[in-house]
Amino acid sequence: MLLSSVFSVLALAVSSVNAHGYIKEFIADGKTYKGPVAGGAKIASPIRQISTTSPYKDVNGPGMTCGRDAKVASQIATVTAGSTIKMSWEDHPGDTWNHDLGPLMTYMTKVPEGQTADKFNPSNAPWFKIAQDGIGSNGKWAQASLMSGAFHSVQVPKNIPSGQYLIRAEIIALHLADKRGGVEFYGNCIQVNVKNGAGSSLTGVATAKFPGGYSLDDKGIFVNVFNKGLKYVFPGPAIAKLSSSTTSVGLSNSNSTTTPDNDDDDETTTSTSSTKPKPTSGSTKNNGSKSTRAEPAEGNSHSRRSMPGWTSRMHKRYLGAIPAPAAVHGRTSE
């Protein structure tokens, strides 16, 4: 009882102090763009600046669109349809991402004719999913590789119309998601101009709005990721069927170069919660994922020592996971 209370207090303390992140760098068509530090100085960038690295927990709040208090950016990055884009995340300047449990998902929305990506308000926009990364064949979540500074790589669909878009990159942290409302959302939006698109229309593509695309009761949101044999169910729509590959292509080690900002939608909100957790099992929802999950696998230490049994597990749950080395993970694609 005493031990349980200690862990509860520790989890609350760590959750309020330690966390969590924003896009540090974005690479497209061979050019690297720096991301603005959350709550920091404005810089020239296509990445919309958010106000804080703290977790966003209100599934129906405006921060679900592009992150808490997201402001429009000053640049629009050029992206070739069918090419691979890369994103790296950090907790604070100099600190890499610090969680390892939960999916990475990537969405796009087309900016309406007559508007531009650096002024567009996407709070009511339809987003289509282009990639989702969960648990790899090695038993580790793709998210874990971000802890080593790896880039998350995603292929932009070839069969989309040319034009301006927003890319919505999202990390969902599930280390406390066995309690309803314990899920943590981290989102960032990037302003892009897609060239050489082979598609002429997005009519009929599955979409979701944010807020509104998820519920606190979704199987991929309210879930105990420590359950052995977990088959994770990705939340949101299926990956868009665009008659060509829409594949997330892995993670690679981080590098840098240059560039990153201006004003837009969200405002600060707080979380919703309550009701008892229900057991979650799995079967993949409308997207064909074959991920299976046992207890979180041990990784290499990153200024933390390896610890046996339940101690390591509790460390991961309440203090952030022991980082795993960068690796290429399995992912869902059409």
C-alpha positions in Angstrom: 0.0 0.0 0.0 2.8 2.4 1.0 4.8 1.4 -2.0 1.8 2.0 -4.3 1.3 5.5 -2.8 5.0 6.3 -3.3 4.8 5.3 -7.0 1.6 7.3 -7.5 3.2 10.5 -6.0 6.4 9.9 -8.0 4.4 9.5 -11.3 2.6 12.7 -10.7 5.8 14.6 -9.9 7.7 13.2 -12.9 4.7 13.9 -15.2 4.6 17.5 -14.2 8.3 18.2 -14.4 9.7 15.9 -17.1 8.3 16.2 -20.5 8.3 16.0 -23.4 8.7 17.6 -26.8 8.4 19.2 -30.2 9.9 18.8 -33.6 13.6 19.8 -33.5 14.3 19.4 -37.2 12.5 18.7 -40.4 14.2 17.5 -43.6 12.5 17.7 -47.0 14.0 17.6 -50.5 17.5 17.7 -49.0 17.0 20.8 -47.0 17.0 20.9 -43.2 14.7 23.2 -41.3 15.1 24.0 -37.6 12.1 23.9 -35.4 11.3 26.7 -32.9 11.8 25.8 -29.3 8.4 25.4 -27.5 7.7 28.7 -25.8 11.0 30.2 -27.0 12.0 32.8 -29.5 10.4 32.9 -32.9 12.6 31.8 -35.8 12.1 31.4 -39.5 10.7 27.9 -40.0 7.9 26.0 -41.7 7.2 24.3 -38.3 4.4 25.9 -36.2 5.6 26.9 -32.8 3.8 25.5 -29.7 3.9 27.1 -26.2 5.1 24.2 -24.0 6.6 20.8 -24.1 4.0 19.6 -21.5 1.7 16.7 -22.5 -1.6 17.7 -24.0 -4.4 15.5 -22.5 -7.7 17.1 -23.7 -8.8 14.9 -26.5 -11.5 17.4 -27.5 -9.4 20.5 -27.0 -8.0 22.9 -29.7 -4.4 21.8 -29.0 -5.2 18.5 -30.7 -5.0 20.3 -34.0 -1.3 21.3 -34.2 -0.2 21.3 -30.5 -0.9 23.7 -27.6 -1.3 27.3 -28.6 0.2 26.6 -32.1 1.1 29.7 -34.1 1.5 29.9 -37.8 5.1 29.8 -39.1 6.7 32.1 -41.6 8.1 29.6 -44.1 6.6 26.9 -46.4 8.9 24.0 -47.2 9.0 22.4 -50.6 8.3 18.7 -50.7 8.3 16.4 -53.7 5.3 14.0 -53.8 6.6 10.4 -53.3 9.8 11.6 -51.5 10.8 10.9 -47.9 10.5 13.5 -45.2 12.3 13.2 -41.8 11.6 14.6 -38.4 13.5 14.6 -35.2 12.0 15.5 -31.8 13.5 16.8 -28.6 12.3 17.4 -25.0 14.2 20.7 -24.4 17.2 22.1 -26.3 20.0 19.5 -26.0 17.7 16.8 -24.6 16.3 14.0 -26.8 12.7 12.6 -26.6 12.2 10.7 -23.4 9.3 8.2 -23.9 9.2 4.8 -25.6 5.7 3.5 -25.4 3.1 4.5 -28.0 2.6 5.1 -31.8 3.9 7.7 -34.2 1.3 8.9 -36.7 1.4 11.3 -39.6 -1.5 13.1 -41.3 -1.9 15.7 -44.1 -4.6 18.2 -45.0 -4.8 20.2 -48.2 -4.9 24.0 -47.9 -8.1 25.2 -49.7 -7.7 27.0 -53.0 -7.2 30.7 -52.5 -5.4 30.2 -49.1 -1.8 29.6 -48.1 -0.2 27.2 -45.6 1.3 30.0 -43.6 -2.1 31.6 -42.8 -4.4 28.6 -42.9 -6.4 27.7 -39.8 -6.8 23.9 -39.8 -9.1 23.6 -36.7 -12.0 22.3 -38.9 -9.9 20.7 -41.7 -10.2 17.1 -42.8 -6.9 15.2 -42.2 -5.9 12.0 -44.0 -3.4 9.6 -42.5 -0.3 8.8 -44.5 1.7 6.7 -42.0 1.5 5.0 -38.6 4.3 3.3 -36.7 3.7 1.0 -33.7 5.5 -2.0 -32.4 8.4 -3.4 -34.5 9.4 -7.0 -35.0 11.9 -6.5 -32.2 9.1 -5.9 -29.7 9.9 -2.2 -29.3 7.8 0.7 -30.3 9.2 2.9 -33.1 8.8 5.8 -30.6 11.7 4.4 -28.6 14.2 5.2 -31.3 13.5 8.9 -31.0 15.3 8.7 -27.6 18.6 8.2 -29.3 18.1 11.3 -31.5 16.9 9.3 -34.5 14.8 10.8 -37.2 11.4 9.5 -38.0 11.1 9.0 -41.7 7.8 9.0 -43.7 7.1 8.8 -47.4 4.8 11.5 -48.7 2.2 9.9 -51.1 2.9 10.2 -54.8 -0.7 10.2 -55.8 -1.9 13.4 -54.2 -2.6 16.7 -56.0 0.2 19.2 -56.0 -0.4 22.3 -53.8 0.0 23.5 -50.3 -0.6 21.3 -47.3 -0.1 21.0 -43.6 1.6 17.9 -42.2 0.4 16.9 -38.7 3.1 14.8 -36.9 1.9 13.2 -33.7 3.4 11.1 -30.9 1.0 9.4 -28.5 2.6 8.4 -25.2 0.8 5.5 -23.5 2.9 4.8 -20.4 -0.1 5.9 -18.2 -2.9 5.0 -20.6 -4.2 2.1 -18.5 -6.2 4.8 -16.7 -8.9 6.6 -18.7 -7.5 10.1 -19.6 -3.9 9.0 -18.8 -2.9 9.3 -22.5 -0.5 12.1 -23.6 -0.6 13.7 -27.0 2.3 15.6 -28.6 1.5 17.2 -32.0 3.3 19.6 -34.3 2.3 20.9 -37.8 4.6 21.7 -40.7 3.7 24.0 -43.6 4.6 22.5 -47.0 4.1 23.0 -50.8 3.9 19.6 -52.5 5.2 19.5 -56.1 4.9 16.8 -58.8 1.9 15.2 -57.3 0.4 12.5 -59.5 -3.2 12.7 -58.1 -6.0 15.0 -59.1 -8.4 14.7 -56.2 -8.6 13.6 -52.6 -12.4 12.8 -52.9 -13.4 9.7 -51.0 -10.2 9.5 -48.9 -10.8 8.6 -45.2 -10.3 11.6 -43.0 -10.7 12.8 -39.4 -10.9 16.3 -37.8 -8.7 17.3 -34.8 -10.2 17.8 -32.3 -12.8 15.1 -32.9 -10.7 12.3 -34.5 -10.2 10.4 -31.2 -12.1 9.4 -28.2 -10.8 8.7 -24.7 -12.4 5.2 -25.0 -10.7 4.3 -28.3 -8.8 1.0 -28.0 -5.5 2.7 -29.0 -6.0 5.5 -26.4 -7.3 3.7 -23.3 -5.0 0.7 -23.2 -2.6 -1.1 -20.9 0.6 -1.4 -23.0 2.2 -3.5 -20.3 -0.1 -6.4 -21.2 1.7 -9.4 -22.6 0.7 -10.3 -26.1 -0.9 -6.9 -26.8 -2.0 -6.3 -30.4 -2.2 -2.6 -30.6 -5.1 -0.9 -32.4 -4.2 2.4 -34.0 -6.6 5.2 -33.4 -8.0 7.5 -36.1 -8.8 6.6 -39.7 -7.1 4.0 -41.8 -4.1 5.0 -43.9 -5.4 6.8 -46.9 -5.9 4.7 -50.1 -4.3 6.8 -52.8 -3.5 4.1 -55.3 0.2 4.3 -54.4 2.4 3.4 -51.5 1.9 5.6 -48.4 4.6 4.1 -46.3 6.5 5.2 -43.2 10.0 4.2 -44.0 11.8 4.0 -40.7 14.2 5.9 -38.4 17.7 7.1 -38.9 20.3 8.9 -36.9 19.9 12.7 -36.5 22.0 15.4 -38.1 21.5 19.1 -38.5 21.7 22.1 -40.8 19.5 25.1 -41.0 16.4 27.2 -41.1 12.9 27.8 -38.7 8.1 31.1 -37.4 4.5 33.7 -36.8 0.6 33.1 -35.5 -2.7 30.7 -35.6 -5.2 28.7 -33.7 -5.0 26.8 -30.4 -5.3 28.0 -26.8 -4.4 26.4 -23.5 -6.8 23.7 -22.2 -6.7 21.0 -19.6 -7.4 17.3 -19.6 -10.5 15.3 -19.2 -10.6 12.0 -17.2 -12.5 9.6 -15.0 -14.2 6.3 -15.1 -12.5 3.0 -14.6 -10.1 1.5 -17.0 -11.3 -1.5 -19.0 -9.1 -4.3 -20.2 -7.9 -3.9 -23.7 -7.0 -6.6 -26.1 -6.4 -6.2 -29.4 -7.0 -6.9 -33.0 -6.0 -4.3 -35.5 -8.6 -1.8 -36.6 -9.2 -1.2 -40.3 -5.6 -0.8 -41.1 -3.9 -4.2 -41.4 -1.3 -3.7 -38.7 0.3 -7.0 -37.5 2.0 -5.6 -34.4 2.2 -7.8 -31.3 3.4 -6.7 -27.9 4.8 -8.3 -24.8 6.4 -6.5 -21.8 8.5 -3.6 -22.9 11.8 -4.8 -24.0 15.0 -3.7 -22.3 17.1 -1.2 -24.2 20.6 0.1 -23.7 21.0 2.6 -20.9 21.2 6.3 -21.6 22.5 7.8 -18.4 20.4 5.2 -16.6 21.4 1.7 -15.4 19.7 -1.5 -16.6 17.4 -2.8 -13.8 15.9 -6.2 -13.5 12.3 -7.2 -13.4 9.5 -5.0 -12.1 12.0 -2.3 -11.1 12.9 -1.6 -14.7 9.2 -1.7 -15.7 8.2 0.8 -13.0 11.2 3.0 -14.0 9.9 3.0 -17.6 6.4 3.7 -16.5 7.1 6.6 -14.1 10.5 8.0 -15.0 10.6 7.4 -18.8 12.0 4.4 -20.5 15.6 3.2 -20.8 16.4 4.3 -24.4 16.7 1.8 -27.2 19.2 2.1 -29.9 18.1 3.6 -33.2 16.6 0.9 -35.5 14.3 0.5 -38.5 10.9 -0.6 -37.3 8.0 -2.4 -39.0 5.1 -0.1 -39.9 1.7 -0.2 -41.4 1.2 0.8 -45.0 -1.4 0.4 -47.8 
